[in-house]
Amino acid sequence: MSNVVVVGSQWGDEGKGKVVDWLSERAEVVVRFQGGHNAGHTLVVDGVTYKLSLLPSGIVRPGKLSIIGNGVVVNPFALLKEINAVRALGVAISPENLQIAENAVLILPIHREMDSAAEARRGSAKIGTTNRGIGPAYEDKVARRAVRMCDLANIDVLREKIEAQLAFHNQVLKLSGQPEQTLEAVLTPLLEIREEVMSYARPVWRTLDECRRTGKRVMFEGAQGMLLDVDHGTYPYVTSSNTHAGAAAAGAGVGPASLGYILGITKAYTTRVGSGPFPSELTDEIGKRIGEKGHEFGTVTGRPRRCGWFDAVLVRQSCKIAGIHGIALTKVDVLDGLEELKICVGYKYEGQTYDYLPAAHFIQEKIEPTYETMPGWSESTYGARSWAELPAQMIKYIRRIEELIECQVALLSTSPKREDTILVHDPFIG
């Protein structure tokens, strides 16, 4: 049996929560490998809705081991709040079924202040971050001044590291006209929760090596989407980590050969939250209709998502860069009732045509989509569980998407319910 890496192939919000929950029934271990509590996964299991940000999706299933890898930046206060919220829904969480990499970087209150200050300085050019301190925490990691999970074990070391962080960040806050942070304001609340947080700390690379040697099935769960990758996304309107499937190896502590099947979660249309280029965006009544029918609001922020036609150019690019073997196509039912559908198949910029999205942001901002039009379908496909229940025009739409992105559909999702899934190819078979 193969391991599976699950990544978003667009700008996130593709419906990963439902798919990873569906796959977690087949997996024995679920690993988050990048991002922070800016991500949001919504799961609906036996009529209960779980909204997860940091916790891996496997946490809601008994008998599964959930791991937060070293590639994740962890806000310890948000972590405990989320644990308590999920426990209140009847889920047992303890160090027996949740491990956090001892070398994972912590998000502290100073990082949130830095995030807000940076967005304020950008003015109209703001990136649209969630102001949760994700970017500044990754900056500290790269600059080698981060506080990590393992530092919680030594109060003297913890104090020294926080002092070093504040010495740097307070200079920036002062220049921005923001109030500076004090050592005690950061350290005192952290000392109150450190023992509980430390109870989950483990050398998870050893846990995963044991899983490899014993043949356990592992699912690596990404956050955000490929188009938000700090290297391969629509820079600078991106997240602060690599959302690429390859980041699963570095962000969990395993060799690349352990990754297995790469599944790209792909929405049947396109959405984006926050600022940045969006070639196929719809600002008309159709875009509004798609947003309302698809309940397109951010799980974490509640912000309405921008909606547009399916962009085959971007998804094909994601499939190539991330090495995606197959896609899970979600929310096809949202397109029910539209007389015609459009698919972006190319771009134009200053008289030149492109079959990919150039990296330069000044091109991305003004590039124009080229569309292919297909007839829609009037039938309702909500909750369909077999190809026989799908109208012919929907099947043609799906097949055309496969041709354009040069990647097969492995799963088809027709509602938020995990059982409303059509399996074409089981990713765990490889």
Secondary structure, DSSP 4 states (H G I P E B T S, - for coil): ---EEEEESSSS-SSHHHHHHHHHTT-SEEEE-SB-TT--EEEEETTEEEEESSS-GGGGSTT-EEEE-TTBEE-HHHHHHHHHHHHTTT---STTTEEEETTPEEP-HHHHHHHHHHHHHHGGG-----SSSHHHHHHHHHHT---BGGGGG-HHHHHHHHHHHHHHHHHHHHHTTPPPPPHHHHHHHHHHHHHHHHTTEE-HHHHHHHHHHHT--EEEE--S-GGG-TTTSSTTSS-SS--STTHHHHHHT--GGG--EEEEEEESSEEE-SSS--TTB--SHHHHHHHHHTT-B-TTT-PBPEEE-EEHHHHHHHHHHHT--EEEEE-GGGGTT-SEEEEEEEEEETTEEESS--S-HHHHTT-EEEEEEEE---S--TT--SGGGS-HHHHHHHHHHHHHHT-EEEEEE-SSSTTSEEESS-GGG-
